[in-house]
Amino acid sequence: MAIGNKLHALGEGVLIALDAIRTNKVRAGLTILGIAVGVFVVTAMSAGVHGINSGVEKSMAAAGPTTFYVTRWPVGINGCDGSADSCPWRHHKSLTIAEATMIGELPSIKGVIAHVGTGAEIKYHDRDLQSVNVDAYTPGWTDVDGGDIDPGRSFTEHENANAEQVIIVNEVMAASLFDNGDAVGKTVAVDGKPFVIIGLYHPLANFFNESNKPGAIVPFETARRKLQMGVRWLDLTVKPRDGVAQDVAMDEVTSALRTERRLRPAAEDTWFLYGQDKLMDLYNSTVQIFFVVVISLSAIGLLVGGVGVVAIMMISVTERTREIGVRKALGATKGVILWQFLVEAATLTMIGASTGLIIGGGLAWAIRKFTPIDATIPPMAIVAALLTSAFTGIVFGLLPAYRASQLDPVEALRYE
């Protein structure tokens, strides 16, 4: 019977809350808006990060768990301001193709991909894209990349060796230059030189690439000889042979580079090696900062909604003082009155949370539909949003509910 009474009180509280929303549309609307904004921010950001996480994981899986990278610069934020003290690595010798070839011939290494990036002007008839990101790779780069080329293909060893003027463009560039997006076979001007498009590249969207901007890929030798692309900031992706541990391969590469560069035993390495764990550490630290900002914005929205709950519930208590007196005179206990008003407050915030979830879900669908990011709302984010909003309603509705439960029935009946 007690459970039945509670369920009846729960239903009654929800109906009264809905009636209060209809009666006080502006006050209730502002309260719902505050909660909805807070929940929307968390939901939308969670969906985006969840999609980017999926892309990062797929990229790492495509490269292989033992793949590592060799660069001239340290990964992550290092506080370099251009001075020799803050970034001595700027004076390190650049990596070279000769060193990449030497590393590729080591017994533990399966393959090495050299890469360098720059910006270029790309034109097609009267359409002109300035400062487009152009990446130059040696052949085989698709073995460590999680994206795909469709339609078309990547460049060959022969095309790279002969510096053929071929280019692969991403979807954003194709949409920007060609009305129908049909890019393969067309000729574009890259810094004034004709390049034939041989493939349409679909990258995996993640934190480490700019898949939402026009981009292109050309053979390494083509970039070096035909586009005069500098190689001072060359980086290498190194893939060990099957069955070779990453640390073993790293040690062999380090030993070979030190020998090649004739470094003395006490001298520091003039390059940086790091695996995918280092990239994930950088990614996770960035995501944590991002979530702190998101949670702060969400907390502001919930606070605004919570203040609205206090205001509307205090007004509700005042307007229904005689009703409370009648209910107490008929035997309603303080607990029953307290429960009713808490249910009303939680209902108000749950409506706000549901609104935020619906809008956030719509944005996640739009992101998934119109960008490469597979944005989806994690089920736990939905549960957390609803529970947090209900908790907010209970906490901020506690004072009005307590005040209602403590009203003297005689005084309440006399209230005009």
N, C-alpha and C positions, 0 to 999 in steps of 0.2 A: 504493500500500500504506500509505503514511504517513497519507493521508487516511482510509483505512478504519480504521486503528488508532485515530485520533483520534475518529472517529465511534463506534467500539466503546467507547472510554473514556468518551465523553460519555454514551452510553446507560447504561453501567455506573454512572457517577457519579450519574445521575438515579435509577436503581433503588436504589442504596445510600442516597441522601438520603431517598427515600420510606420505606425500611426504618427509617432513623434516626428519622423522624417517628413511625412506628408504635411504635417502641421507647421513645422519650422524648416522649410525648404532651404533657406539661405544659410542658417546656422548649421544644419545637418550637412548641407553641400560642402561648406568650407571644411568641416571635420572630415568628411569622406575624402575630400580632395587632398588634405594633408597626409592622411594614411595612404591613399592611392599613390601619391608621388613617391613616398618612401619605399613602398613595396615595388613600384614600377622600376625605380632605379636599381634596386637589388636584383630584381628578376631579369631585367634587360641586360645588365652587366654580367650576371651569372651565365646567361645564355651565350653571350658573346665570348666570354672567357672559356666556357665549356667547349665551344666550337673551335676556338684557337688551340686549346689543349689537345683536342683530337687531331688537328693538323700537325702540331709539334710532334706528337707521338708517332704519327704516320711517317713524317719526315725522318725521324730518328730510326724508325724501323726500316725504311727504304735504304738509308745509308749503311745500316748494319751496326750491331752493338759494339763492335771492336774498332770501327772507323774513328780516326782522330785527325786533328788539324794542325798544320804548321803555319805560323804567321810571324810577321815582323813585329807586331804590336801585341800587347796583352789584351785578353778578352775582358769585357766589363768596364765599369767606371773606374778610372785610375787617377783622376784629378790632374791630368796633364794640362799645363797652361802655356806650353811652348818652351819653357826653360829647360836647361840641361839637367837641373836637379829634379824637377818633377817628372820628366819623361826622357831619361837617358836613352831609351830604346829608339828614339827618333834617329839616333846616329848609328844604329845597327846597319850592317850591310844588308842590302835587299836580297831576298831569295831569288834564285835564277832558274831558268828552264834546265840548265845543265845539272843543277842540284836536284831538281825534280826527276830528271832522267836517272841520275845516280841512285836516288832513293828507290825508284821503281825497279832497279836491278838487284836490290838486296834480297837475300833468300827468303826472308819472312814477309815480304811485301807482295801483294797481288797486283796493285795498281795505284797510280798517283794521278790526281786531277789538278792541274794548275788553273788558277782563276785570277782575274783582275777586272775591276769595274771602273766605269767612267760615265760621263754624260755626253750626249751627242744630239744634234739637230736632225730630225727625221721628217721628210716631206713626201707627200703624194699629191701631185697636181697642185691645187691651191690650198691644200691643208698642210699645216706646219706645226710640228710639235717640238718645243724647245726643251733642252736639257733632259732628254729621255735617258733613263737608266739603261745602260748597255753593259751586259756581262760577257766577258770573253772566257771561254773554256777550252781546254784541250779535249780531244775525242774521248768518249767513255764517260762523260759527266752524267749521263742518264743512269748509270749504274749506282750512283749515290744520291740520286734525286728522287723525291717522292711524287713529282708531277708527271704529267704525260703529254705527248705531242699527238694531236688528232684534230684535223687531218694533217698529213704531211709526215716529216721525218726529221731526224737530227742530221748534222753534217758528218761526213766520213773522214777517215784518216787522210785520204787523198786530197779532199777539199781543204783540210787544215794545212797540210804540207805545202800546197800550192797557193795558199792564201786566197781561195776562191771567195768572191763577193756574194756570199749567201747569208741569210739572216732568218732567225726564228723570232716571231713576235708573240706577245701574250694577248689575251682576249680584250683587255682594255684598249690596247693600241689598235687592234683590228677594228673595234667598234668606233674608235676616234677617227681613223683614216678612211674606212670603207663603210658605206651606208648599209650594205647587206652583211657586213662582217666576213665576207668571203675574201680571205687574204692570200692564200697559197697560190703561187704563180705570178703574183703581181710584183712590180719593181718599184722600190722606194729609193729615195736619195738619203744617204746617211752622211752627214757633213759634206754634201755635194757629190758623193760618189754613188753610182747605181748598185743596189743590192737586190737580189731576187729572194723573195720570201719562200722558204721551203717547208715551213711548219708553223702550226698554231699551238702555242704552249699553254697548258693549263696547270699552274703551280698549285701546290698545297698551301692553303692560307695558314700562316702561323706568324708568331712574333718576330721571326728573323727575316721575313721578306716583305716586300711592298707590293702585294698582289693586287691592290686597288689602284695602282698607278701604271701608266704605259711603260712597258719594258721590252727589251729585246736581248737576244743571245746571238753571238757571232763566234766563228772559230778563233782560237787564240792567235794564230799566226796572221790571220786576216786583220785582226785588230792591231797587231804590232806593226805590220808592214804597210797596210793600206790606210789605217786610221790614225797612225802614229800614237797609239795608246801607250802611255807610260807603264812600265812594269815595276816601278819602285815599291809598290804596295801589293806585290804578288803574294797570294796565299795558296797553300796546298791542302788538298784532302787526300788522306792516305788510308788505303784499305788493306789490312793484313790478309795473309792467306788463311784459308779455312783451317781451323784448329790451332792457330797461333794466337796466344793471349795478347791483349792490347799492350800491357806493360812491357812484354818481351819485344814487341815490334817497336814501341816507343824508345826503348833502350838502344835498339840496333840503329834506329834513325838518328838518335842523339849522338851515338858514337861515330857514325859515318859523317855527320855534319861537322862535328868537332875536328875530325881528321881532315876533312875537305878544307875547312877554314883555318887549319893549323893553330887551334887554340891551345894554350898551355893548360896544364892540369888545374891550376888555380884560377884560371880565367872563367868568367861567367858565360853562359850560353848567349849567343847573339840572335836568338829567335825564341819563340814560345810554342810549346806543345800543349794541347789540351784535348780531352775527349768530350763525349757528349754529356758526361756528368757535369762538367764545368758549364756547358751551355745551359743545362737544365737548372743549375744553381742560379745563374744569371736570370733566367726566365722566371723562376720561382720568386726570387727577390723582387723583381719588377712587378709581378702579379700581386705580391703581398702589399707593396706600396699602393698599387692601384686599388686593392680591396679596402685598404684603410680609408682612402678618399671616398670610395663608394659607400662604405658603412657610415662615414661621417655625414654624407649628404642624406642618406636614408634616415639616420637618427634625427636630423633636423626636421625632415618630413613627418616622422612619427611624433616628435615633440610638438609640432604645430597641431597635428591631429589630436594628440593627447590633451593639449590645452583646450581644444575645441570640445572634446568629450567632457571635460570638467564644466565648461561653460554651459553646454546644452543640457547636461544632466542636472546641474544646479537649478537651471530655469525650470526643468521638468519637475523637480522636487517641489519647487515653490508653487507651480501651477497646479500640482496635484496633491496639495497638502490636505484638503478636505477628503479626497479619495483615500489617502493613507490613513486618516483618522477613522473613516468608516470601516476600512479593512481591519484596523486594529481593534475597533469596537466589536467586530464580528469574530474576533479570535485569532487574527493573523499575528504571528510572532515576529520578533525583530529579525530573526534569521530568514523568514519568508520574504519580508520586505527587502532585506539586504540582497538576497539572492535575485529577486525580481529586477532590481536596478542594476546589478552587476551584469545580468543577462542582457539588459537593454544596452548597456555600454559596450559589451563585447560584440553584440549584433551590429552596432553602428560601425565599429572598427573592422569587423569581418567583411562588411559590405565594401568598405574602402579597400581592404586587401584584395577582395575578389575583383574589384574594378582595376586595381593596379596590375593584377595577374593577367587579366584579359588584354589590357593595353600592352603589357610587356610581352605576352605571347604573340600578339600581332606584330610587334617590332621584331621579335625573334624570327617569325615567319618571313618578314620582309628581308632581313639580313640573309637568311638561308636562300631566299628566292633570287635576290639580286646581287649577291656577293659570293665569293668562293668559300666563305666561312660557314661551316655546318653548325649554325647556332641552334641549340636546343636547351630548353629549360630543364635542369636536373630535377627529378622528383623530390629530392630532399630540399631543394630551394622552395618548392611550392609548399611543402609541409612547414618549413621554417617560417615562411612569410605569413601563413595563416596562424600558426601558433604565436608568433611575435605580435601580430596585430591583436589577437584575442587577449594576450597578456597585457598589451598596452591599454586596451579597453578596461580590463579589470583593475589595473593599477591606478589609472587616472579616474576611473569611475568609482573607486573605493570611497573617496571622501564624500561625494554626493549620496552614495548608497548608504554609508554609515549615518549621515545626517538624517536621511529619510527614516532609517530604522529606529533612530533615537527620538523621533517626534513623540510628544505626549499626545495620546489620542483625544483627550478632552480639549486641549488647546488647538489641536489640528481641526477638530470639528467646528470650532468657533471661527476658524480662519476665513476671511472674506477675500 
